[in-house]
Amino acid sequence: MAFTPKACSLFLVVLLGVCIQLNGAQHVPGARCKCPGTIMHTQEIIDDFEIIEKTHYCDTTEIIVTLAEDGARRCLNPAGRKAMFFVNCWNRINKDDKQKKRCLKRKAE
């Protein structure tokens, strides 16, 4: 049973269309966020923080803090007071990594 080149081309185009549809159907908003869950506040001393802006992969701003005691990383809820403090300070220093320590020295209670 031989296929004509036209039939093979048509089959490949249909197969490509199906693959594209399946790939698009698997997109789940927020599925590629680094923070699967968040906390509102931490009493522990924070050694560092990272602000990750919204992207097309993750629809929320993520605030990840590194704890001084054990280096563990925790995700703060963007609506929390401490998270808002870090976002405001980050914007105030014009998102300059060299000045991040200024935000950590301030009291974020």
Secondary structure, DSSP 8 states (H G I E B T S, - for coil): ----HHHHHHHHHHHHHHHHHHHHHT--TTTT-S-SS-BS---S-EEEEEEE---SS-SS-EEEEEETTT--EEEE-TTSHHHHHHHHHHHHTTT-GGGHHHHHHS---
